[in-house]
Amino acid sequence: MSPKKKLALKVLALIYVGLVVLFFVHSILATKGEGLRRHLDQSLVGPETVLTEPLELRSLEGRKATQEVADALAVAGVTVIATAEDPDAVVGPSLVGKTFHAASLPAHTHLKDALWKKVLAAERDARLKAGQDITVHVAGGGSIIGFDLTLVFVIVNFLGLLVILYLLLWEPILKVLDNRAATIQKDLDGAAGDRQVAASMKEKYTGLLLGSRQERQELIAQGRKEGELERQRILETARQEADKVIAQTRAELEAAAEQARRALRQEVGDLSVELAEKILRREVRPEDNSKIVEEFLVALNDERPRN
């Protein structure tokens, strides 16, 4: 922003602050006691709006009271009003036809719609035609802003505020918003990149996991196969060793049996010879022969090797 533009904005800001201060000063000066000094217009009309100070009715001077005016005064809460015939004339049917003189609305008069139409509207028009400014001191309801210089001031004040805010803050706000949008977009792009990297890493690790599972299954199958082969080899070796032991045992048993048979044959031969010698030495009778044979068999049994 150029220095001249900054200076112009500072001047506008000072003018705006001055107008706001002037507005508040005017509001304070216009306030007396309770309520607020306002321009008389229809925006003041309301069921809760009341006068806090008497209002002189110049438009009624010299006019005769009609039924509508009397009813409007009664609805507004006016009980007595000055007339040429009676300075404290009672507001009611007896008021009709009497001439108003130095009439005024007392304090606490309600600014009802009927009073505006029959009395106050004519009073405002008469004052404006005479070039006089008419204000009233009111309290209670009514519109916040009347259709007068206050409304113009508020509109100008608001437009000035908009201009100042636009000149002072619009570009910085746009810059901040653009920077924020760029930051958010950068974060979104970074997040998208991170998601892509995460997806790639997930795919990679998924492949590695599947590969490791397949490799583990292959290793388990290979281990089972090698275990089965080792088991068969051990069984075959054990079978061969058992066959060798059986064959060796069988050979040893056969050798022992052969040796026993040779010894038995030798023993039988010796006993046979001994028996023959005994037979030859004596005469053998049949009973002796049987006895010798039995003794031979007993001796043979006693001499047989025990397994």
Rosetta blueprint (number, residue, H / E / L):
1 M L
2 S L
3 P H
4 K H
5 K H
6 K H
7 L H
8 A H
9 L H
10 K H
11 V H
12 L H
13 A H
14 L H
15 I H
16 Y H
17 V H
18 G H
19 L H
20 V H
21 V H
22 L H
23 F H
24 F H
25 V H
26 H H
27 S H
28 I H
29 L H
30 A H
31 T L
32 K L
33 G L
34 E L
35 G L
36 L E
37 R E
38 R E
39 H E
40 L L
41 D L
42 Q H
43 S H
44 L H
45 V L
46 G L
47 P L
48 E L
49 T L
50 V E
51 L E
52 T L
53 E L
54 P L
55 L E
56 E E
57 L L
58 R H
59 S H
60 L H
61 E L
62 G L
63 R L
64 K E
65 A L
66 T L
67 Q H
68 E H
69 V H
70 A H
71 D H
72 A H
73 L H
74 A H
75 V H
76 A L
77 G L
78 V L
79 T L
80 V E
81 I E
82 A L
83 T E
84 A L
85 E L
86 D L
87 P L
88 D L
89 A E
90 V E
91 V L
92 G L
93 P H
94 S H
95 L H
96 V L
97 G L
98 K L
99 T E
100 F E
101 H L
102 A L
103 A L
104 S E
105 L E
106 P L
107 A L
108 H L
109 T L
110 H E
111 L L
112 K L
113 D H
114 A H
115 L H
116 W H
117 K H
118 K H
119 V H
120 L H
121 A H
122 A H
123 E H
124 R H
125 D H
126 A H
127 R H
128 L H
129 K H
130 A L
131 G L
132 Q L
133 D L
134 I L
135 T E
136 V E
137 H E
138 V E
139 A E
140 G L
141 G L
142 G L
143 S L
144 I L
145 I L
146 G L
147 F L
148 D L
149 L H
150 T H
151 L H
152 V H
153 F H
154 V H
155 I H
156 V H
157 N H
158 F H
159 L H
160 G H
161 L H
162 L H
163 V H
164 I H
165 L H
166 Y H
167 L H
168 L H
169 L H
170 W H
171 E H
172 P H
173 I H
174 L H
175 K H
176 V H
177 L H
178 D H
179 N H
180 R H
181 A H
182 A H
183 T H
184 I H
185 Q H
186 K H
187 D H
188 L H
189 D H
190 G H
191 A H
192 A H
193 G H
194 D H
195 R H
196 Q H
197 V H
198 A H
199 A H
200 S H
201 M H
202 K H
203 E H
204 K H
205 Y H
206 T H
207 G H
208 L H
209 L H
210 L H
211 G H
212 S H
213 R H
214 Q H
215 E H
216 R H
217 Q H
218 E H
219 L H
220 I H
221 A H
222 Q H
223 G H
224 R H
225 K H
226 E H
227 G H
228 E H
229 L H
230 E H
231 R H
232 Q H
233 R H
234 I H
235 L H
236 E H
237 T H
238 A H
239 R H
240 Q H
241 E H
242 A H
243 D H
244 K H
245 V H
246 I H
247 A H
248 Q H
249 T H
250 R H
251 A H
252 E H
253 L H
254 E H
255 A H
256 A H
257 A H
258 E H
259 Q H
260 A H
261 R H
262 R H
263 A H
264 L H
265 R H
266 Q H
267 E H
268 V H
269 G H
270 D H
271 L H
272 S H
273 V H
274 E H
275 L H
276 A H
277 E H
278 K H
279 I H
280 L H
281 R H
282 R L
283 E L
284 V L
285 R L
286 P H
287 E H
288 D H
289 N H
290 S H
291 K H
292 I H
293 V H
294 E H
295 E H
296 F H
297 L H
298 V H
299 A H
300 L H
301 N H
302 D H
303 E H
304 R L
305 P L
306 R L
307 N L
